[in-house]
Amino acid sequence: MARAMVQATLPHKRIAGTYFERKNDPYTLTLLAPPSKGLTYGSIPCLLLALVTTEAVETKAWNLS
């Protein structure tokens, strides 16, 4: 999942509206944000997403048993 999140990443510039979809071969990332908050964009959120997903994979954070 981490590879898919990095390949189909967040928007790099401001998106008009609250819906964003990006497809990258077999992966699709769809984001829907509340109108009062808007969508996150830019290089810092993309890097944070990569960091969080990498950390989850390395620590196996999804394994709740």
Secondary structure, DSSP 8 states (H G I E B T S, - for coil): -HHHHHHS---SS--SSSEEEEEETTEEEEEE--TTT----SHHHHHHHHHHHHHHHHHTTT---
